[in-house]
Amino acid sequence: MPTTRFGPRYGRKPKSKLKRVEVELKKKHKCPYCNKLGVKRLAAGIWNCPKCNAKFAGKAYTI
């Protein structure tokens, strides 16, 4: 579980929201140009496909 690093601090709701965001961020995303799974996040809202070398904008945590 990604939120165990916080221990008993901060409460249940903020940790569950963070967990949903981090799970969505870490899952494999499909490139809109070549349809390959494996798009990586470079920065908030900037994504890169290593296969076709396409760099494009999307949402902060998902495409």
LINNORQUI-V889894 format. One line per field, one symbol per residue. phi: phi as a letter, one per 40 degrees, with the letter a starting at -180 (. if undefined). burial: # if it has 9 or more other ideal C-beta (glycine too) atoms within 8 Angstrom, else .. Layout:
BEGIN
phi: ???
burial: ???
END
This chain:
BEGIN
phi: .cbcccgccggcccccccccccccccccbccccbgcchcbccacgbbbbcccfcbacaccbac
burial: ..#...........##.##.#####...###....#.##.#....####....#.........
END
